[in-house]
């Protein structure tokens, strides 16, 4: 496998509906052709994940990734990013949310996305509505895409799937890249 993972986090998923949401995402991945044959549960280091090979839809646009996999996981936790983690920035004025690190710890255990208020301009909104380009995220549901290819173009795959998830399932989704 590659040393990289593209992660798509379902910001609207809540622990109380995690099982039903996971089933809905799984069914959509299969019906849309993004998910193909199931893989063994121990295929990747994602506890309790449903693992799939890339399906025909994914391989149509990304044929060199025939050994890529999708992992759908419903565990609360932290979805890491590359480089030095940064707190979210206010989308209105750019001020960093210094309270975020405490919020992230709670988010990772409860699965409930925090709402923050900017100290500078008063903007209030869920963390996923802030600028989160290099911000670790919590969440109770997500998709991890792993690749077994030296020709790595995972961002293209992730952004394509992200757009189709938003169109097909709706909701708020976030994207992070993680170098393992």
Beta strands, then each sheet from edge to edge (+ up, - down):
strand 1: 4-10
strand 2: 35-38
strand 3: 50-54
strand 4: 69-73
strand 5: 77-79
strand 6: 115-117
strand 7: 124-126
strand 8: 137-139
strand 9: 142-146
strand 10: 173-179
sheet 1: 2+ 3- 4+ 9- 1+ 10-
sheet 2: 5+ 8-
sheet 3: 6+ 7-
end
